[in-house]
Amino acid sequence: MTSNRIFINGLGNVSPQKTTCPEHFLDEPVSYETNPLKCIDPGYKEFIPPEQIRRMGRIIRMGVSSAKLCLRDAGQTNIDGTLLAPDAIITGTGLGCLEDTEKFLASMINNKEEFLTPTSFIQSTHNTVAGQIALLLKCHGYNFTYVHRAFSFEDALIDAMTQLQTGTFGNVLAGGSDEITAHSFAIMGRMGFWKRKPVNSLRLYQDKQRGTIAGEGSAFFFLGNQQNIHTRAELHGVDTILNPGSMDEVIEKCMKFLSCHGLKPADIDLVVPGMNGDPCSDQVYHDIFRALFPNTPLACFKHLCGEYNTASAFALWMAAMMIVKRQVPPICLYQGGPPANLKNILIYNHFRNLEHAFILVSQV
């Protein structure tokens, strides 16, 4: 029987924090004085055959590891411990496999477009992460990657929810991945994306410089249309708005989004905003808070993972873990004390005031 409800039945996250061990939920936050924030590499041999690791770029290793962590968390294992393949794999990435793209372009230049090895080219395509996961899991089903800048992860979620609600699939492995390289960091720095002087990442919101800190990460979610013993939270909905003409338009969009799910702003127990320490960017959030959530507790996340196109995947992992643990880590709280309840959590993220996205997640 097809259900319109979507459940998060498994979580996996590789990030600049210690997120690969679900027993520890941001209880020992890692602080950085450097920019960018790089992922803490798990023991990749636990997830990837050793002979394949050396041929994989960093984002592929991160993606495969977080996907397998997610499937383990969802109990998708055979008796012998091997992982069961999902019905579908849907991912989002803003910039794809930058490291391998750079390697291939450098090889073209240095070798004058002759005697090129194909490995870097093969692994430079945006759907490489999803493809490698499918190969390792022997998943021959639906496999799609969205590359829609800061909407990439949200669009992957919308597709996954649509497939589940129509009954096309019973479960979907959905995720978002992005990496940062020295070259991409330098290029975006010249465009004014990053802070020019060092800042302690855990004190990001006290720093008043323009720009933010760069980050990277890969988070996966095992979504299903049936609740089970592994269910972590319920994913109610996702909505986006591109290049709004005014803040009133964003506020109206948020109100309509909540109304579609039978909620009012007062029903939201916690807001997880994508504040990144840039005064201009963060002012957008403050305008929303003042209009809709003046007394609602806020829990931030980009001081933990940095800014990147699919950072909202980290936010969704964090929101789901808050529901599982029934607590908000002190390092996340920005405004107000710990909420009395964690029934409804609203994630609101925007990228340079162009792409605005809302994700609503609730306790089951």
C-alpha positions, 0 to 999 in steps of 0.5 A, a space after each residue: 500500500 502506497 503511503 504519502 509519508 516519507 521516513 528517514 530510516 538511516 543516516 550516514 555522514 562524513 564531514 569536518 566533524 566526528 560524525 561517522 560514530 552515531 554514539 557521539 553526536 557533536 559532543 566533542 566539536 572540532 574547532 579549526 583555525 584554518 580555512 577551508 574545513 576539510 573532512 575527517 577521513 574515516 578508515 576507508 578500508 572498512 568501506 572500500 576494497 583496498 585495491 580500489 581506494 587508490 584509484 578513487 578521488 576524495 569525494 568518491 571515497 567520502 560518498 561511498 563511505 557515507 552511503 555505506 554508513 547510512 545503509 548499515 544504520 538502516 539495517 540493510 545487511 545480509 546475514 553475512 554482513 554484506 549490504 543490500 542494494 537500495 531500490 534507487 540512488 539519487 544524489 545531488 552535488 553542486 560542483 562534482 568531482 573537482 579534484 579529478 577534473 583538475 587532474 584531467 585538465 592539468 594532464 591535458 595541459 602538461 601533455 599537450 593533449 596527448 597520452 592522456 590516462 582516462 581514469 581522471 576523466 572517467 571520475 570527473 563527471 558529476 554522477 561518479 559518486 552515485 555510479 561508484 556506489 551503485 557498482 559496489 552495491 550491485 544496484 542496477 536500478 534508478 540512478 540519478 544525480 542533480 547538479 543544480 548549484 545550491 538546490 542540488 541536494 533539495 532537488 534530489 530529495 524532491 525526486 526521492 520523495 516523488 518516487 516514494 509517494 507514487 509507489 515507484 520505489 519502496 526505498 531510496 538512498 539519497 544524499 549530497 556531496 561536495 568537496 573543496 580543493 586548493 584551486 577552487 578555494 582560491 578562485 572563489 576567494 577572489 570572488 569574495 566568498 571567503 573571510 580574508 583573515 583567520 577565524 576560529 570556526 566555532 566562533 564564526 558568528 562573532 566574527 564580523 568580516 565579510 565572507 565565510 569559511 569554506 567546507 565540504 562533506 557527504 551525507 546520505 539518507 535511507 528514505 522509505 515509505 514505510 516506518 520500521 524499527 530503524 526509523 529516525 525521523 519523518 521527512 515532511 517536505 522540501 520547497 525552494 525559491 529562486 532569486 526572490 524579488 524581496 524578503 516579503 516573497 521569501 516570508 510568504 513562501 515560508 508561510 505557504 510551505 508550513 501551511 501546506 503541512 498543516 503548520 503555523 510558525 508557532 508550531 515550529 520547535 526549532 529552526 536550523 538556519 544556514 547562517 555562515 558568518 557573513 554579515 550580509 548573508 546572515 541579515 537575510 536570516 535575521 529578517 526571517 526570524 524577526 518576521 516569523 520566528 521571534 521566540 523560536 530557538 535557533 540551531 546553526 550548523 555551518 560553523 561545524 561543516 563550512 559553506 558549500 553547495 550541499 551543506 543542507 545535507 549536513 543540516 538534515 543529518 543534524 536535525 534527524 540526529 537531534 530528534 533521535 537523541 532528543 537534544 540539541 548539542 550546546 555547540 549548535 544553539 544560537 538563539 534561545 535555550 534548548 527547546 522543550 519539544 523537538 516535534 517539528 524542525 524547519 531547516 532554512 538555507 540560502 546561498 548568496 540570497 539567490 537559492 532559498 530552500 526549506 526542509 521540514 522534518 518531524 518526530 515520528 
